[in-house]
Amino acid sequence: MASAIDGIISGLQAANTNIADALSSAFSTAYATLLPTADIVTGGLITLPSYDVNLFLNGILQAVNGDPVQGLINAIGDPIAADIGLVMFGGVVEGYVLLNAATSIAGDLTSL
């Protein structure tokens, strides 16, 4: 009888440990996903506008230095082109991060 109780208690302990490990791993992965997401948002809200201003000013400088038509085109077009390319790239990176995290979390939770 004592051996049966020992087996039951050992099974409960193992199940408890497996559940805690799986949930801890899933929460850790979810938290780790927020770090690249925060970096992408920070880049989009702070760095990208600064880059746009510099591209605009480069175009204005080009216009002032003797190439007014191409300078004004670059002042307007370069920031737009940069935004489109970088936002699309950031979206692809974010999609990959989220997909990878979802796969990892699903793997953690299916081990329960």
QUINOR-V315488 format. One record per residue. N is the residue number from 1. RES is the residue in three letters. PSI is psi as a letter, one per 30 degrees, with the letter a starting at -180 (NA if undefined). D_LAST is the distance of its C-alpha to the last C-alpha in Angstrom with 2 decimals. Layout:
# QUINOR-V315488
n = {N | N}
res = {RES | RES}
psi = {PSI | PSI}
d_last = {D_LAST | D_LAST}
This chain:
# QUINOR-V315488
n = {1 | 2 | 3 | 4 | 5 | 6 | 7 | 8 | 9 | 10 | 11 | 12 | 13 | 14 | 15 | 16 | 17 | 18 | 19 | 20 | 21 | 22 | 23 | 24 | 25 | 26 | 27 | 28 | 29 | 30 | 31 | 32 | 33 | 34 | 35 | 36 | 37 | 38 | 39 | 40 | 41 | 42 | 43 | 44 | 45 | 46 | 47 | 48 | 49 | 50 | 51 | 52 | 53 | 54 | 55 | 56 | 57 | 58 | 59 | 60 | 61 | 62 | 63 | 64 | 65 | 66 | 67 | 68 | 69 | 70 | 71 | 72 | 73 | 74 | 75 | 76 | 77 | 78 | 79 | 80 | 81 | 82 | 83 | 84 | 85 | 86 | 87 | 88 | 89 | 90 | 91 | 92 | 93 | 94 | 95 | 96 | 97 | 98 | 99 | 100 | 101 | 102 | 103 | 104 | 105 | 106 | 107 | 108 | 109 | 110 | 111 | 112}
res = {MET | ALA | SER | ALA | ILE | ASP | GLY | ILE | ILE | SER | GLY | LEU | GLN | ALA | ALA | ASN | THR | ASN | ILE | ALA | ASP | ALA | LEU | SER | SER | ALA | PHE | SER | THR | ALA | TYR | ALA | THR | LEU | LEU | PRO | THR | ALA | ASP | ILE | VAL | THR | GLY | GLY | LEU | ILE | THR | LEU | PRO | SER | TYR | ASP | VAL | ASN | LEU | PHE | LEU | ASN | GLY | ILE | LEU | GLN | ALA | VAL | ASN | GLY | ASP | PRO | VAL | GLN | GLY | LEU | ILE | ASN | ALA | ILE | GLY | ASP | PRO | ILE | ALA | ALA | ASP | ILE | GLY | LEU | VAL | MET | PHE | GLY | GLY | VAL | VAL | GLU | GLY | TYR | VAL | LEU | LEU | ASN | ALA | ALA | THR | SER | ILE | ALA | GLY | ASP | LEU | THR | SER | LEU}
psi = {e | e | e | e | e | e | e | e | e | e | e | e | e | e | e | e | e | e | e | e | e | e | e | e | e | e | e | e | e | e | e | f | f | f | e | e | e | e | e | e | e | e | e | e | f | e | e | e | e | e | e | e | e | e | e | e | e | e | e | e | e | e | e | e | g | f | i | e | e | e | e | e | e | e | e | e | e | e | e | e | e | e | e | e | e | e | e | e | e | e | e | e | e | e | e | e | e | e | e | e | e | e | e | e | e | e | e | e | f | f | f | NA}
d_last = {28.46 | 27.51 | 25.53 | 23.44 | 22.77 | 21.94 | 19.34 | 17.77 | 17.87 | 16.48 | 13.47 | 13.01 | 13.56 | 11.03 | 8.24 | 9.88 | 10.14 | 6.63 | 5.95 | 9.41 | 9.24 | 6.74 | 8.89 | 11.91 | 11.63 | 11.30 | 14.25 | 16.11 | 16.05 | 17.22 | 19.90 | 20.99 | 21.56 | 24.10 | 26.28 | 27.50 | 27.77 | 29.99 | 32.02 | 32.66 | 33.72 | 35.93 | 37.52 | 38.21 | 39.68 | 41.62 | 42.20 | 42.80 | 45.53 | 47.22 | 47.18 | 48.65 | 51.46 | 52.31 | 52.44 | 54.65 | 56.93 | 57.21 | 58.42 | 60.89 | 62.14 | 62.65 | 64.58 | 66.75 | 67.51 | 69.20 | 66.63 | 66.30 | 64.96 | 62.25 | 61.46 | 60.87 | 58.81 | 56.65 | 56.48 | 54.94 | 53.20 | 51.53 | 49.34 | 48.34 | 47.49 | 45.53 | 43.54 | 42.67 | 41.59 | 39.63 | 37.88 | 36.86 | 35.63 | 33.69 | 32.11 | 31.04 | 29.59 | 27.73 | 26.38 | 25.17 | 23.53 | 21.71 | 20.66 | 19.42 | 17.44 | 15.94 | 14.97 | 13.43 | 11.48 | 10.31 | 9.27 | 7.40 | 5.57 | 5.28 | 3.79 | 0.00}
